[in-house]
Amino acid sequence: MAKRDYYEVLGIAKSASPEEIKKAYRKLAIKFHPDKNPDDPTSEDKFKEGAEAYEVLSNPEKRQRYDKFGHQGVSGNGGYGGGGMNMDDIFSQFGDIFGSGGGGGFDSFFGGGGRSSRRTRKGTNLRVKLKLNLKELANGVEKKIKVKRHMIADGVTFKTCSTCQGQGQIKKVVNTMLGQMVSASTCPTCEGSGQIVDKRPPNANANGLVMKEEIIPINIPAGVSEGMQLSLSSKGNEIPGGVPGDLLILIEEIEDSELVRDGNNVVYDLYLSFVDVALGTSLEVPTIDGKVKIKIDAGTQAGKILRLKGKGIKELNGYGKGDQLIHINVWTPKEVSAEEREKLESLRDSENFKPNPGNSEKSIFDKVKEFF
């Protein structure tokens, strides 16, 4: 089933401010919280859907990509993606949404609710830039990149934190006129992991981590573009008692010397002599898949746009492909020899060489309007 529009999920306009987005998500989260709807099996799906929408729209970069590319701009394939959030990821957001400030957060709001208040900790993300040429962007490619990241050292052992008894949090129950309120704060000893280092090798830091270099293969899907960010899960920094962060890959496009990308289309400026456009010719032009031969009809006018169907960029996560657009330009020599001048002067007064655009010849305005 196709994903719903994120703005529709939260019930907000596309012009909504960050505060309006947060307010809408808070309202939705309260309404569909699974602990509040134990007899409604659909509530958790709606709860997750709202969390995914908020995760994208509350992030300025992700929101910009979503507004431009839709769901394709914030999700990928082959291990990449912005969706599929688990409950631990969702609850990690609530300190910001419910203003817990390290206190009770969402569980405090619902008085505990029977759900375990301990959330899985996640290591920090790593970000790398990956430069790709136009052919790699169009067709997809596998790359291997070298990444330095924190990993748990070989031989390190852990033991249960005695301060929080392995819970990762220290809870406090406060009696109020509204009933008991449970607040929880991160354990200061183990920093929420529920365990502390018991034994560690000399090269490891106090958390049992070492910096290691790793070669990571990355499958880049066809159709990615400049500024798009892909995420490879669990390839960021590791953390004791938690899950590794993610590796974020920021796509940068290497400028091509001949072809220019315009959305899913590829544009090529073809320069021809007056003789070529007047008499017609055949020649080869570059495409992202190699050179192809095209025919220029006699009498072709400057400004004409030829279209090579399906020779553009594949649609990300789709089946369609863009086209290659060839702009015809007539090259005018800056200098001519005496012999060339004599030949050209003999043609100056020819009626056939005088401009005489008819109704069939489109103006530059019409051509631009037709193109868009």
C-alpha positions in Angstrom: 0.0 0.0 0.0 1.3 3.5 -1.0 2.5 5.7 1.8 0.3 8.6 2.8 1.5 12.1 2.4 3.4 13.1 5.6 1.6 16.5 5.8 -1.7 14.6 5.6 -0.7 12.2 8.3 -0.1 15.0 10.8 -3.1 17.0 9.5 -1.0 20.2 8.7 -0.4 22.4 5.7 2.8 22.3 3.7 3.6 25.8 5.0 3.4 24.7 8.7 6.0 26.0 11.0 8.3 23.8 13.1 6.2 24.6 16.2 3.0 23.6 14.4 4.6 20.3 13.2 5.7 19.5 16.8 2.2 20.4 18.2 0.4 18.2 15.6 2.7 15.3 16.3 2.2 15.6 20.1 -1.5 15.5 19.6 -1.4 12.5 17.3 1.1 10.6 19.6 -1.2 11.1 22.6 -4.3 9.9 20.6 -2.7 6.8 19.2 -0.3 5.8 22.0 -0.5 1.9 22.2 -0.7 1.9 26.0 -3.8 4.2 25.7 -5.4 2.0 23.0 -4.8 -1.6 24.1 -7.9 -2.9 22.3 -7.2 -1.2 19.0 -4.6 -3.2 16.9 -4.4 -0.3 14.4 -3.3 2.3 16.9 0.4 1.2 16.9 0.5 1.5 13.1 -0.9 5.0 13.2 1.5 5.8 16.0 4.4 4.7 13.9 3.1 6.4 10.8 3.0 9.7 12.8 6.5 9.2 14.2 7.9 8.6 10.7 6.2 11.7 9.4 7.5 13.8 12.3 11.0 12.4 11.9 11.2 13.7 8.3 9.2 17.0 8.6 11.0 18.1 11.8 14.4 17.9 10.1 14.9 20.9 7.8 17.2 18.9 5.4 14.9 15.9 5.2 11.8 18.1 4.8 13.4 20.0 1.9 14.2 16.7 0.1 10.7 15.4 0.8 9.1 18.6 -0.6 11.2 18.2 -3.7 11.3 14.4 -4.3 8.5 13.0 -2.1 8.9 9.7 -0.3 11.7 8.8 -2.7 13.9 11.7 -1.5 13.9 10.4 2.1 14.0 6.7 1.5 16.1 4.3 -0.6 16.6 0.7 -1.1 19.2 -1.9 -0.4 19.5 -1.1 3.3 18.8 2.6 2.9 15.7 4.3 4.2 13.9 6.8 6.4 10.9 4.5 7.2 10.5 1.3 9.1 11.1 3.0 12.5 10.9 0.7 15.5 9.4 1.6 18.8 12.8 2.4 20.4 13.6 4.9 17.7 10.2 6.5 18.2 10.3 6.8 22.0 13.8 8.4 21.7 12.1 11.4 20.2 9.9 12.2 23.1 12.3 14.0 25.3 12.1 16.9 22.8 8.3 16.5 22.1 7.2 16.3 25.7 9.8 18.5 27.2 11.1 16.0 29.7 14.5 17.6 30.0 15.9 14.2 31.0 12.9 13.5 33.3 9.8 11.5 32.8 9.1 12.1 29.1 6.3 10.2 27.5 6.1 7.4 30.1 5.6 10.0 32.8 2.9 11.6 30.9 1.0 8.3 30.8 2.0 7.4 34.4 4.2 4.5 33.3 1.5 2.6 31.3 3.2 -0.8 32.0 5.6 -0.3 29.1 9.3 -0.6 29.9 10.8 2.8 30.2 14.3 1.7 29.1 15.0 2.5 25.6 17.8 1.1 23.4 20.7 3.5 23.2 22.2 4.2 19.8 25.7 5.1 18.8 26.5 8.4 17.0 26.0 8.6 13.2 28.9 9.1 10.8 28.6 11.3 7.7 30.7 10.9 4.5 30.6 12.6 1.2 30.6 10.5 -1.9 31.4 12.0 -5.3 29.8 10.3 -8.3 29.9 11.1 -12.0 26.8 11.4 -14.2 27.0 7.8 -15.5 27.2 6.5 -11.9 24.3 8.6 -10.8 22.2 7.5 -13.7 22.9 3.7 -13.6 23.8 3.1 -10.0 27.1 1.7 -8.8 28.8 -0.2 -6.1 31.5 1.7 -4.2 33.8 0.8 -1.4 34.7 3.5 1.0 37.1 3.6 3.9 35.5 4.6 7.2 37.0 5.1 10.7 34.6 4.4 13.5 34.4 3.5 17.2 34.0 -0.2 17.7 33.9 -2.4 20.9 37.4 -3.7 21.4 38.2 -7.3 21.2 38.5 -8.9 24.7 36.5 -6.2 26.6 34.0 -7.5 29.1 31.1 -5.7 30.8 29.2 -6.1 34.1 25.8 -5.0 35.3 25.7 -1.4 36.6 25.2 -1.5 40.4 23.7 2.0 40.5 20.6 1.2 38.3 20.8 -2.6 38.5 21.1 -2.8 34.7 18.0 -0.7 34.0 19.9 2.3 32.6 17.6 4.6 34.4 16.9 5.8 37.9 13.1 6.1 38.6 11.4 8.3 41.1 7.7 8.1 42.1 6.1 11.4 43.1 2.6 11.6 44.7 0.5 14.5 43.3 -3.1 15.5 43.5 -3.5 13.8 40.1 -2.1 10.6 41.3 1.3 9.0 41.2 3.7 10.4 38.6 6.8 8.4 37.5 9.8 10.3 36.4 13.0 8.6 35.1 16.4 10.0 34.5 19.4 8.5 32.8 21.8 6.6 35.1 24.8 8.9 35.7 27.1 5.9 36.2 26.5 3.8 33.1 25.0 6.7 31.0 21.9 4.6 30.2 23.6 1.4 29.0 22.8 -0.6 32.1 26.3 -2.0 32.2 29.8 -0.8 32.8 33.3 -1.9 31.7 34.7 -4.8 33.7 37.9 -5.6 31.9 39.4 -3.9 28.9 42.5 -4.1 26.8 45.1 -1.4 27.1 44.3 0.2 23.7 40.6 0.7 24.5 39.1 3.8 26.1 37.1 4.0 29.3 34.0 2.8 27.5 35.8 -0.2 26.0 36.0 1.3 22.5 38.7 1.5 19.9 39.0 3.4 16.6 39.1 1.0 13.7 39.3 1.5 10.0 36.8 -0.5 7.9 36.2 -0.9 4.1 32.4 -0.8 3.6 30.7 -1.7 0.3 27.9 0.6 -0.7 25.3 -0.1 -3.4 24.2 3.3 -4.8 20.7 3.0 -6.5 20.2 4.4 -10.0 18.6 7.8 -10.0 20.2 9.5 -7.0 21.0 13.2 -7.3 23.2 15.9 -5.9 22.4 16.7 -2.2 20.6 13.4 -1.6 21.5 11.6 1.6 21.4 7.8 1.9 21.6 5.9 5.2 23.4 2.6 5.8 22.1 1.3 9.1 24.5 0.0 11.9 27.7 1.2 10.2 28.2 4.2 12.5 29.9 4.3 15.9 29.2 1.4 18.2 28.2 2.0 21.8 28.3 -0.3 24.9 24.9 -1.8 25.7 23.3 -0.3 22.6 23.1 -0.5 18.8 25.5 1.1 16.4 24.7 4.4 14.7 24.2 4.8 11.0 26.5 5.8 8.2 25.1 8.7 6.3 26.2 9.1 2.7 25.9 12.6 1.2 25.8 12.5 -2.6 27.9 15.0 -4.6 27.8 15.2 -8.4 31.0 15.5 -10.4 30.4 17.9 -13.2 30.4 16.3 -16.6 32.4 18.0 -19.4 29.7 17.5 -22.0 26.3 16.6 -20.5 24.2 18.5 -18.0 21.5 16.9 -15.8 18.1 18.6 -15.6 15.9 16.5 -13.3 15.7 13.1 -14.9 16.6 14.5 -18.3 20.1 15.0 -19.8 20.9 18.1 -21.8 23.6 18.3 -24.5 24.5 21.5 -26.5 25.4 20.5 -30.1 27.2 23.1 -32.2 26.9 22.8 -35.9 28.2 24.8 -38.9 25.9 26.7 -41.2 26.7 24.1 -43.9 25.7 21.2 -41.7 22.3 22.6 -40.8 21.6 23.9 -44.4 22.6 20.6 -46.1 22.0 18.1 -43.3 24.5 15.7 -41.9 25.0 12.6 -39.7 27.2 12.6 -36.6 27.7 11.0 -33.2 26.7 12.6 -29.9 27.6 11.5 -26.3 25.1 10.0 -24.0 25.4 8.6 -20.5 25.6 5.1 -22.1 28.1 6.0 -24.8 28.0 7.6 -28.2 25.0 7.3 -30.5 24.6 8.4 -34.2 21.9 10.9 -35.1 20.8 12.5 -38.3 20.4 16.3 -38.8 17.8 17.1 -41.4 18.6 19.7 -44.1 17.2 23.1 -43.1 17.3 22.5 -39.4 16.9 25.8 -37.5 19.1 27.0 -34.7 17.4 26.5 -31.3 15.6 23.3 -32.4 15.6 20.6 -29.6 16.0 17.0 -30.5 14.8 14.3 -28.1 16.4 10.9 -27.6 13.7 9.0 -25.8 14.8 7.0 -22.7 18.4 8.2 -22.8 18.1 10.1 -19.6 18.2 9.2 -15.9 16.3 6.4 -14.4 13.6 7.4 -11.9 14.7 6.6 -8.3 12.8 3.6 -7.1 10.7 3.7 -10.3 10.5 2.2 -13.8 10.6 5.3 -16.0 13.6 7.1 -17.5 14.1 10.6 -18.6 15.2 11.7 -22.1 18.3 13.3 -23.6 17.6 16.7 -25.1 19.9 18.0 -27.8 20.0 21.8 -28.3 21.0 22.7 -31.8 23.3 25.7 -32.0 24.7 27.2 -35.2 28.4 28.1 -34.9 29.3 31.5 -36.4 33.1 31.9 -37.2 34.6 35.0 -35.7 37.0 35.4 -38.7 36.8 34.4 -42.4 39.4 34.3 -45.1 39.3 36.5 -48.2 38.2 33.5 -50.3 35.4 32.6 -47.8 34.3 36.2 -47.7 33.9 36.3 -51.4 31.8 33.2 -51.4 29.6 34.4 -48.6 29.1 37.9 -50.3 27.9 36.1 -53.4 25.0 34.7 -51.3 24.1 37.8 -49.4 21.5 39.0 -51.9 20.1 35.5 -52.6 16.3 35.4 -51.7 16.7 31.9 -50.4 19.2 33.1 -47.7 17.2 36.0 -46.5 15.3 35.3 -43.2 11.7 34.6 -43.9 10.1 32.9 -40.8 6.6 31.7 -41.5 3.9 30.6 -39.2 5.4 27.1 -39.0 8.6 28.6 -37.4 8.1 28.9 -33.6 9.4 31.8 -31.7 11.9 31.3 -28.9 9.1 32.0 -26.5 7.0 29.3 -28.0 9.9 26.8 -27.9 10.5 27.5 -24.2 6.8 27.2 -23.4 6.6 23.9 -25.3 9.7 22.6 -23.5 8.3 23.2 -20.0 
